[in-house]
Amino acid sequence: MNKFIAGALCVSCLNLTAFAGESVALYAPNGRSIQVSAEDVSIWENVGWYTVPVKTIYAPDGRSAVVAASDISAWEAVGWHNVPVTTIYAPDGRKAIVATRDVPNWEAVGWFTYPVKQFPVVGERIADTATYANDADRGQCVWYVRGRMTEKFRKDTGAIGNANDMWYNAREEAKLAPLVENIKPDLIASYKYGTSVLGKRYGHVIYIEDVDGDTVYYTEGGSGYYQKGTDGVVKTATKVGILEGLNTDGTSFGSTLIGFIDVSAY
């Protein structure tokens, strides 16, 4: 335990006059107090007693310190606590500092004592397309990826063409080559060809939601998906599958990957 005393905690600093037979009150971090002879104060200080009331405080990173009880509020204001505490984490990215004694209760409702990440659930519709209001043709794949970008980050590529135009017209700093090593969360993948009649002419784009090892979670839109209410449903592909336009079910969603547009560059 680190000992740090805010304020004077010694006889000389408190201007105590040590007369033979005079007693001085000493205090321990656990709340105990005793009276000792003034000439023995230094001995007691050497074994962890103090000349003012003290308390042990705790930091979320595991440190602890002994401080003057009168200074507790100042230490609490900078993130220390008067009981042992632990930082806990939720799968959705939230974190909280709780009393260590309460950690089992938090673990029972899905929190963890280490950072965790929750990946999208395959088959779940995670996009709120009712809020999408960009100027692309409603229901189409370009409309979808631009809307998804706005939904997640309040950003938009702007009008940069059809699906197979988007990569060419994107910001230079947003363009990533169609390579496995460039696959990461929050990319728009642009294919020269889609699978529908219109897609074969105007291409296709998908939105890469997340990546876990070789598993890529993505969502997509298009007139067929939009009409059925299945746009924004989580699907998966391998990284090579993303390059080839094939999901893990072997279903083709596009071909001839042109490149990736990095949403974070906007």
C-alpha positions in Angstrom: 0.0 0.0 0.0 1.3 3.4 -0.9 1.3 5.9 2.0 0.7 9.5 1.2 -0.4 11.9 3.8 -1.9 15.1 2.8 -1.0 17.6 5.5 1.3 17.4 8.5 1.3 14.2 10.4 4.3 14.5 12.7 4.8 15.9 16.1 7.2 18.6 15.0 4.9 19.8 12.2 2.0 20.0 14.6 4.0 22.1 17.1 3.5 19.6 19.8 5.6 20.2 22.9 6.9 16.9 24.2 6.9 17.0 28.0 7.7 13.9 29.9 4.6 12.1 30.9 2.4 14.1 28.5 0.2 11.9 26.2 -0.6 12.4 22.6 -3.5 11.0 20.6 -2.4 8.8 17.6 -4.6 7.4 14.9 -4.6 4.3 12.7 -6.1 4.0 9.2 -8.6 1.4 10.4 -10.2 4.0 12.8 -8.5 3.0 16.0 -6.9 5.7 18.2 -4.6 5.5 21.2 -2.9 7.8 23.7 0.9 7.5 23.9 3.7 9.3 25.6 4.8 12.3 23.6 8.4 11.1 23.6 7.2 7.8 22.0 5.3 9.4 19.1 8.1 8.9 16.5 8.2 5.2 17.4 4.5 4.8 16.8 4.7 6.8 13.5 7.3 4.3 12.3 4.8 1.5 12.6 1.9 3.2 10.8 0.2 5.5 13.3 -0.5 9.2 12.7 -0.9 12.3 14.7 -4.2 13.3 12.9 -7.2 11.1 12.0 -6.5 9.3 8.8 -8.3 7.1 6.3 -7.3 4.7 3.6 -8.5 5.7 0.1 -8.5 3.7 -3.1 -8.0 4.3 -6.8 -9.7 2.3 -9.6 -6.2 1.1 -10.8 -5.6 -0.7 -7.5 -3.5 1.9 -5.7 -4.3 2.8 -2.1 -3.1 5.6 0.1 -3.5 6.9 3.6 -4.6 10.5 3.8 -5.8 12.9 6.4 -9.5 12.4 7.1 -10.1 16.1 6.7 -8.9 15.9 3.1 -11.1 13.0 2.0 -13.5 15.2 -0.1 -10.5 16.7 -2.0 -9.3 13.2 -2.9 -12.8 12.0 -3.9 -13.0 15.0 -6.2 -10.1 13.7 -8.2 -11.3 10.1 -8.5 -10.3 8.3 -5.3 -12.8 6.4 -3.2 -13.2 5.5 0.5 -13.8 1.8 -0.2 -11.9 -0.6 -2.5 -13.2 -0.1 -6.1 -13.0 -2.0 -9.4 -13.6 -0.8 -12.9 -16.2 -3.0 -14.7 -17.1 -3.2 -18.4 -20.2 -3.8 -20.4 -20.2 -5.4 -23.9 -21.7 -2.3 -25.4 -18.6 -0.3 -24.4 -19.8 1.3 -21.2 -17.7 1.1 -18.1 -18.2 2.0 -14.5 -16.4 2.1 -11.2 -18.1 0.1 -8.4 -17.3 -1.0 -4.9 -15.2 -4.2 -5.2 -17.5 -6.0 -2.8 -20.4 -5.5 -5.3 -18.5 -6.9 -8.3 -20.3 -10.4 -8.2 -23.6 -8.6 -8.4 -22.6 -6.8 -11.5 -21.1 -9.9 -13.1 -24.4 -11.6 -12.5 -26.1 -9.1 -14.8 -23.6 -9.2 -17.6 -20.7 -6.9 -16.6 -17.0 -7.9 -16.7 -13.9 -6.9 -14.8 -12.0 -6.6 -18.1 -12.8 -4.8 -21.4 -15.1 -6.9 -23.6 -16.6 -6.4 -27.0 -20.0 -7.6 -28.3 -20.0 -8.4 -31.9 -23.2 -8.1 -34.1 -25.7 -10.9 -34.0 -26.0 -12.7 -37.3 -29.6 -12.4 -38.6 -30.4 -9.4 -36.5 -31.6 -6.2 -38.2 -29.4 -3.5 -36.7 -30.1 -0.5 -39.0 -32.8 2.0 -38.4 -33.5 2.8 -42.0 -36.5 4.9 -41.2 -34.1 7.7 -40.2 -32.2 7.6 -43.5 -32.7 10.8 -45.4 -29.8 11.3 -47.9 -30.3 12.2 -51.5 -29.6 8.8 -53.1 -32.5 6.7 -54.4 -34.4 5.4 -51.5 -34.0 1.7 -50.8 -30.9 1.3 -53.0 -27.5 0.1 -51.7 -25.9 3.5 -52.0 -28.8 5.0 -50.0 -28.3 2.3 -47.4 -24.5 2.6 -46.8 -24.7 6.4 -46.7 -27.5 6.2 -44.2 -25.7 3.6 -42.1 -22.7 5.9 -42.0 -24.8 8.8 -40.9 -26.7 6.6 -38.3 -23.4 5.5 -36.7 -21.2 8.6 -37.0 -23.4 11.5 -38.2 -21.2 11.6 -41.3 -22.0 11.2 -45.0 -19.9 10.7 -48.1 -22.2 13.0 -50.0 -23.4 12.3 -53.5 -20.4 10.5 -55.1 -22.2 8.4 -57.7 -23.5 4.9 -58.1 -22.2 1.9 -56.2 -19.3 1.3 -58.7 -18.5 5.0 -58.8 -18.2 5.6 -55.0 -14.6 4.5 -54.5 -13.3 6.5 -57.4 -15.1 9.7 -56.2 -14.4 9.3 -52.5 -11.9 11.4 -50.7 -8.3 10.3 -51.5 -7.5 9.8 -47.8 -10.5 7.5 -47.5 -9.6 5.2 -50.3 -8.2 1.8 -49.4 -7.0 -0.9 -51.8 -9.0 -4.2 -52.0 -6.6 -6.1 -49.8 -7.3 -8.5 -47.0 -5.0 -6.5 -44.6 -7.2 -3.4 -45.2 -10.4 -5.0 -43.9 -11.5 -3.4 -40.6 -14.7 -2.1 -39.1 -16.7 0.8 -40.7 -15.7 0.5 -44.3 -17.8 0.7 -47.3 -16.9 -2.0 -49.8 -17.5 -1.0 -53.5 -18.0 -3.7 -56.1 -18.1 -3.2 -59.9 -21.0 -5.6 -60.2 -24.0 -6.5 -58.0 -26.2 -9.6 -58.5 -29.5 -7.9 -59.5 -30.3 -6.5 -63.0 -29.5 -3.0 -61.8 -26.5 -4.2 -59.8 -24.9 -5.7 -62.9 -24.9 -2.2 -64.3 -24.4 0.1 -61.3 -22.5 -2.2 -59.0 -23.0 -2.8 -55.3 -21.8 -1.5 -51.9 -22.0 -3.1 -48.5 -21.2 -1.7 -45.0 -18.6 -3.6 -43.0 -19.8 -3.4 -39.4 -17.1 -5.3 -37.5 -14.3 -7.8 -37.8 -13.4 -10.7 -35.5 -10.4 -12.6 -36.7 -11.3 -13.9 -40.1 -15.0 -13.2 -39.6 -16.4 -10.1 -41.2 -19.8 -8.8 -40.1 -21.5 -6.7 -42.7 -24.9 -5.3 -43.7 -26.3 -4.2 -47.0 -29.3 -2.6 -48.7 -30.9 -2.7 -52.1 -34.4 -2.5 -53.5 -35.1 -6.2 -52.9 -34.0 -6.0 -49.3 -35.7 -2.7 -48.7 -39.1 -4.0 -50.0 -38.8 -7.0 -47.8 -37.6 -5.1 -44.8 -34.4 -7.1 -44.7 -31.9 -4.4 -45.4 -29.5 -3.8 -42.4 -29.6 -7.5 -41.4 -26.2 -8.7 -40.1 -24.4 -11.2 -42.4 -21.0 -12.7 -42.3 -18.2 -13.4 -44.7 -14.6 -14.4 -44.5 -12.0 -11.8 -45.4 -11.4 -13.6 -48.7 -15.1 -13.8 -49.1 -15.3 -10.0 -48.9 -12.7 -9.7 -51.6 -14.7 -12.2 -53.8 -18.2 -11.0 -52.9 -19.3 -14.3 -51.2 -20.8 -14.6 -47.8 -20.3 -17.6 -45.4 -23.4 -19.2 -46.9 -21.8 -19.2 -50.3 -24.2 -16.6 -51.6 -22.8 -14.0 -53.9 -23.6 -10.3 -53.2 -21.1 -8.7 -55.6 -18.1 -9.2 -57.7 -14.9 -7.5 -58.8 -14.1 -5.5 -55.6 -12.9 -2.0 -56.5 -11.8 -0.9 -53.1 -12.8 0.2 -49.6 -13.9 3.6 -48.4 -12.8 4.4 -44.9 -15.7 6.1 -43.1 -13.3 7.5 -40.4 -11.7 9.6 -43.1 -14.8 11.8 -43.3 
